[in-house]
């Protein structure tokens, strides 16, 4: 069995046909997800009504001290 060569690939120089469509679809879907995330973050990311905690956490109990149910 011989090593594969880049020249043997059908679309080595440029993407053509179905592969080009798939690549552009993935790029566009990624951009749409990014835009949706930015919009959702700007609409729902407001944390002005969060509860302010002034006490510092000094001791965190280990999992052995928490009874399992």
N, C-alpha and C positions, 0 to 999 in steps of 0.2 A: 504494500500500500504506500503510495507516494504522498509526500507532503502537499497540502493544498497551496495553491498560488493565488495571489491577489488578481492576477490577470485572468484567472478562470471564472471569477465572479462576473455574472452577466451585467451588473450595473456598477462596475468598479468606479468609473469616472463620474457618473451622475446618477441620481435616483430617478427612476422612471416607473410609470404605471402605478400598480397597487401599493408598492412600498412607499412611494412618494406621498400618496394619499394617506397612508397610515401614519407616516411621520408628521405630516401637517395636522392631521386629526389629533394626535397626541399633544402637539404644541398648542393648538387652539384650546383643547380641553384643559390643559394645565394653566393657561392664561385665564380662562373663565373661572376655574376654581380659585385662583389667586384673587381675582376681582371680587368674587363672592365672599371670600374671607375678609378682604379689606372692608367691604360694605358692612358685613355682619359685625366686624370688630368696631367700626365707627358707630353703628346703631346700638349694639348691645354691650359694648365694652366699657360703658360709663360705670365707674365704681364709686361715684360720689356718695352713695348711700351705704357704703360698707361700714361695718362695726369696727371702731377703733379699739385696739387692745393695747393697754399701757403696761400690763404685767409681762415680764420676761419669762420665758419658759426655761426653768433651770434644771429640771430632772424629767427625763422621758422614761417611762417604765419599760422594762424589757418585755419581750413577748412571753417569757416564762412566768411573769407575775400576773398576766392577764388570763383569767380562767376561760377555757374553751367551752363552748356550749354545744 
